[in-house]
Amino acid sequence: MDITFIMVIFLIGFVGSFVSGMLGIGGSIIKYPMLLYIPPLFGLVAFSAHEVSGISAVQVFFASIAGVWAYRKGGYLNKPLIIYMGGAILAGSFVGSYGSMFLSENSVTVVYGILALIAAVMMFIPKKQIDDKPMNEVTFNKPLAAILAFIVGIGSGIVGAAGGFLLVPIMLVVLGIPTRMTIATSLAITFISSIGGTIGKLMTGQVDYYSAVIMIVASLLAAPLGAKIGKKMNTKILQSFLAVLILATAIKIWVDLL
């Protein structure tokens, strides 16, 4: 590995993990396309879609746990939501990540594009103003939360994304969870999801270990910084930033596919 390779992969991991900690999305929504498209711009060998999904799965594991640690205080972690959605998404992510070995490179990217498009549409759906609701009064539909988490787990397991970028709009729009609780809790659920995704990718040999280690180091440094800034930002700004980010990524993926 030369210094250019190390710097490029580190910066991709740092930027993605910073956004991960700030928005509670795991970071793969931007790291996936960055890993696909940026290395060749610097004369480096392009990763395959399977390699990108494998690296993303391992990196998200560490980025999400670092983000959760930063949010451990303040009462933003909804434990019942973590239990219901975490268990369901763990099962789904293992199924998806293991099954991804049977899909073509283009199929993996198509799945990612579909997930990003769904998330983008959901982020622009008008939301009820619930951010002022006391944290101890937050309730949700438990069966619905588990079913949606399992479905998200399958799709996100295929692309190694852990599903954070889909969990956030689902929790905001469908389940009616306040923004800051959504960000903190989705990081915890994303961490659980990444366990199944990481095991599946490792078992099927889809992980480039050298690149994954560089991304992990970047994650542990950047995710807590992003979480610290996210705590101080206006919730409307956070939602708008996430919506634009997901939409831009979805457009880029589909333009390249079509």
C-alpha positions as CSV (number, residue, x, y, z in Angstrom):
1,M,0.0,0.0,0.0
2,D,1.4,3.4,-0.9
3,I,0.8,6.7,1.0
4,T,-1.8,7.9,-1.6
5,F,-3.9,4.8,-1.1
6,I,-3.8,5.2,2.7
7,M,-4.7,8.9,2.6
8,V,-7.6,8.5,0.2
9,I,-9.2,5.6,2.1
10,F,-8.6,7.3,5.4
11,L,-10.3,10.5,4.3
12,I,-13.2,8.6,2.8
13,G,-13.6,6.8,6.2
14,F,-13.2,10.1,8.1
15,V,-15.8,12.1,6.2
16,G,-18.3,9.2,6.2
17,S,-17.9,8.5,9.9
18,F,-18.2,12.2,10.8
19,V,-21.5,12.3,9.0
20,S,-22.4,9.0,10.6
21,G,-22.0,10.3,14.1
22,M,-23.7,13.6,13.3
23,L,-26.8,12.1,11.6
24,G,-27.0,8.6,13.1
25,I,-26.9,6.8,9.7
26,G,-23.8,4.6,9.9
27,G,-22.2,6.5,7.1
28,S,-22.4,4.0,4.3
29,I,-24.9,6.2,2.4
30,I,-21.9,8.3,1.3
31,K,-19.0,5.9,1.9
32,Y,-20.4,3.3,-0.6
33,P,-20.3,5.7,-3.6
34,M,-17.1,7.3,-2.4
35,L,-15.3,4.0,-2.3
36,L,-16.7,3.1,-5.7
37,Y,-15.8,6.3,-7.5
38,I,-13.0,8.2,-5.7
39,P,-10.0,5.8,-5.7
40,P,-9.9,5.6,-9.5
41,L,-9.7,9.4,-9.6
42,F,-6.3,9.1,-7.9
43,G,-5.1,6.4,-10.2
44,L,-5.9,3.7,-7.7
45,V,-7.4,0.3,-8.6
46,A,-11.2,0.5,-8.3
47,F,-13.0,-1.7,-5.7
48,S,-15.6,-4.1,-6.8
49,A,-19.2,-3.6,-5.5
50,H,-18.7,-6.7,-3.3
51,E,-15.5,-5.4,-1.9
52,V,-17.1,-2.0,-1.2
53,S,-20.0,-3.6,0.6
54,G,-17.6,-5.8,2.7
55,I,-15.4,-2.8,3.7
56,S,-18.5,-0.8,4.5
57,A,-20.0,-3.5,6.7
58,V,-16.9,-3.8,8.9
59,Q,-16.4,0.0,9.1
60,V,-20.0,0.7,10.0
61,F,-19.6,-1.7,13.0
62,F,-16.9,0.5,14.5
63,A,-18.4,3.9,13.4
64,S,-21.8,3.1,14.9
65,I,-20.4,1.9,18.3
66,A,-18.2,5.0,18.5
67,G,-21.3,7.2,17.8
68,V,-23.4,5.3,20.4
69,W,-20.7,5.9,23.0
70,A,-20.9,9.6,22.4
71,Y,-24.7,9.6,22.8
72,R,-24.7,7.3,25.9
73,K,-25.7,10.2,28.2
74,G,-28.7,12.5,27.8
75,G,-31.5,10.0,27.7
76,Y,-31.6,9.8,23.9
77,L,-31.3,6.0,23.6
78,N,-34.7,4.4,23.5
79,K,-34.0,0.9,24.9
80,P,-37.4,-0.8,23.8
81,L,-36.9,0.5,20.3
82,I,-33.3,-0.8,20.3
83,I,-34.5,-4.2,21.4
84,Y,-37.4,-4.6,18.9
85,M,-35.7,-3.1,15.9
86,G,-32.2,-4.3,16.8
87,G,-33.2,-8.0,17.0
88,A,-35.2,-7.9,13.8
89,I,-32.5,-6.1,11.8
90,L,-29.8,-8.4,13.1
91,A,-31.6,-11.4,11.6
92,G,-32.3,-9.6,8.3
93,S,-28.8,-8.2,7.9
94,F,-27.2,-11.7,8.3
95,V,-29.6,-13.2,5.7
96,G,-28.9,-10.3,3.3
97,S,-25.2,-10.2,3.7
98,Y,-24.7,-14.0,3.3
99,G,-27.1,-14.1,0.3
100,S,-25.3,-11.2,-1.4
101,M,-22.5,-13.6,-2.5
102,F,-25.0,-15.0,-5.0
103,L,-25.7,-11.6,-6.6
104,S,-23.8,-10.0,-9.5
105,E,-21.8,-6.8,-9.0
106,N,-24.5,-4.8,-10.8
107,S,-27.3,-6.3,-8.7
108,V,-25.6,-5.2,-5.5
109,T,-25.4,-1.6,-6.8
110,V,-29.0,-1.7,-8.0
111,V,-30.2,-2.8,-4.5
112,Y,-28.2,0.1,-3.0
113,G,-29.8,2.5,-5.5
114,I,-33.3,1.3,-4.6
115,L,-32.7,1.7,-0.9
116,A,-31.2,5.2,-1.3
117,L,-34.2,6.2,-3.5
118,I,-36.7,5.0,-0.9
119,A,-34.9,6.7,1.9
120,A,-34.8,10.0,-0.1
121,V,-38.5,9.9,-0.8
122,M,-39.3,9.3,2.9
123,M,-37.1,12.2,4.0
124,F,-39.2,14.6,2.0
125,I,-42.5,13.4,3.4
126,P,-43.9,16.1,5.8
127,K,-43.4,15.1,9.4
128,K,-45.4,15.9,12.5
129,Q,-43.6,18.3,14.9
130,I,-42.8,15.9,17.8
131,D,-39.3,17.1,18.8
132,D,-40.7,18.9,21.8
133,K,-42.2,15.8,23.2
134,P,-40.7,14.6,26.5
135,M,-38.4,11.6,25.9
136,N,-40.2,9.5,28.5
137,E,-43.5,9.9,26.7
138,V,-42.4,8.5,23.4
139,T,-44.3,5.4,22.2
140,F,-44.2,3.4,19.0
141,N,-45.9,0.5,17.2
142,K,-43.7,-2.5,18.2
143,P,-44.8,-5.1,15.6
144,L,-44.5,-2.6,12.8
145,A,-41.0,-1.5,14.0
146,A,-39.8,-5.1,14.0
147,I,-41.2,-5.9,10.6
148,L,-39.7,-2.8,9.0
149,A,-36.4,-3.4,10.6
150,F,-36.2,-7.0,9.3
151,I,-36.9,-5.8,5.7
152,V,-34.3,-3.0,6.1
153,G,-31.9,-5.6,7.4
154,I,-32.1,-7.8,4.3
155,G,-31.6,-5.0,1.9
156,S,-28.8,-3.2,3.9
157,G,-27.1,-6.6,4.5
158,I,-26.7,-7.0,0.8
159,V,-24.9,-3.7,0.3
160,G,-23.1,-3.7,3.7
161,A,-24.8,-0.5,4.8
162,A,-26.3,-1.6,8.1
163,G,-29.5,0.3,7.2
164,G,-29.0,3.5,9.2
165,F,-29.9,5.8,6.3
166,L,-33.3,3.9,6.0
167,L,-33.8,3.6,9.8
168,V,-33.7,7.3,10.3
169,P,-36.6,8.2,7.9
170,I,-38.6,5.2,9.1
171,M,-38.2,6.3,12.7
172,L,-39.0,9.9,11.9
173,V,-41.9,9.5,9.5
174,V,-43.5,6.1,10.2
175,L,-42.8,5.6,14.0
176,G,-42.9,9.2,15.0
177,I,-39.7,9.3,17.1
178,P,-38.1,12.7,17.9
179,T,-35.1,13.7,15.9
180,R,-32.3,13.5,18.5
181,M,-33.7,10.2,19.9
182,T,-33.9,8.9,16.3
183,I,-30.2,9.8,15.7
184,A,-28.9,8.2,18.9
185,T,-31.1,5.1,18.8
186,S,-30.6,4.5,15.1
187,L,-26.8,4.4,15.8
188,A,-27.4,1.7,18.4
189,I,-29.6,-0.3,16.0
190,T,-27.1,0.2,13.2
191,F,-24.4,-1.3,15.4
192,I,-26.5,-4.4,16.1
193,S,-27.3,-4.7,12.3
194,S,-23.6,-4.4,11.4
195,I,-22.9,-7.5,13.6
196,G,-24.9,-9.7,11.2
197,G,-23.7,-7.8,8.1
198,T,-20.0,-8.1,9.2
199,I,-20.2,-11.8,10.0
200,G,-21.9,-12.5,6.6
201,K,-19.3,-10.5,4.7
202,L,-16.4,-12.2,6.5
203,M,-17.8,-15.6,6.0
204,T,-18.2,-15.1,2.3
205,G,-14.7,-13.5,1.8
206,Q,-16.0,-10.0,0.7
207,V,-13.7,-7.9,3.0
208,D,-10.5,-6.2,1.9
209,Y,-8.8,-6.3,5.3
210,Y,-6.1,-3.6,4.7
211,S,-8.7,-1.0,3.5
212,A,-11.1,-2.0,6.3
213,V,-8.4,-1.4,9.0
214,I,-7.7,2.1,7.6
215,M,-11.5,2.9,7.6
216,I,-11.8,1.6,11.2
217,V,-9.1,4.0,12.5
218,A,-10.8,6.9,10.7
219,S,-14.2,5.8,12.1
220,L,-13.0,5.8,15.7
221,L,-11.6,9.3,15.4
222,A,-14.4,10.9,13.3
223,A,-17.7,9.4,14.6
224,P,-17.5,10.9,18.1
225,L,-16.7,14.3,16.7
226,G,-19.7,14.1,14.4
227,A,-21.9,13.1,17.3
228,K,-20.7,16.0,19.5
229,I,-21.5,18.5,16.8
230,G,-24.9,16.8,16.0
231,K,-26.0,17.3,19.6
232,K,-25.6,21.1,19.2
233,M,-27.2,21.5,15.7
234,N,-30.8,22.5,15.1
235,T,-33.0,19.4,14.4
236,K,-34.5,20.9,11.2
237,I,-31.0,21.6,9.9
238,L,-30.0,18.0,10.7
239,Q,-33.1,16.6,8.8
240,S,-32.5,18.8,5.8
241,F,-28.9,17.9,5.6
242,L,-29.7,14.2,5.7
243,A,-32.5,14.6,3.1
244,V,-30.2,16.4,0.6
245,L,-27.4,13.9,1.2
246,I,-29.5,10.9,0.6
247,L,-31.2,12.4,-2.5
248,A,-27.8,13.4,-4.1
249,T,-26.4,9.9,-3.5
250,A,-29.5,8.2,-5.0
251,I,-29.4,10.4,-8.1
252,K,-25.6,9.7,-8.6
253,I,-26.1,5.9,-8.3
254,W,-29.1,5.8,-10.8
255,V,-27.4,8.1,-13.3
256,D,-24.5,5.7,-13.4
257,L,-26.7,2.6,-13.6
258,L,-28.8,4.0,-16.4
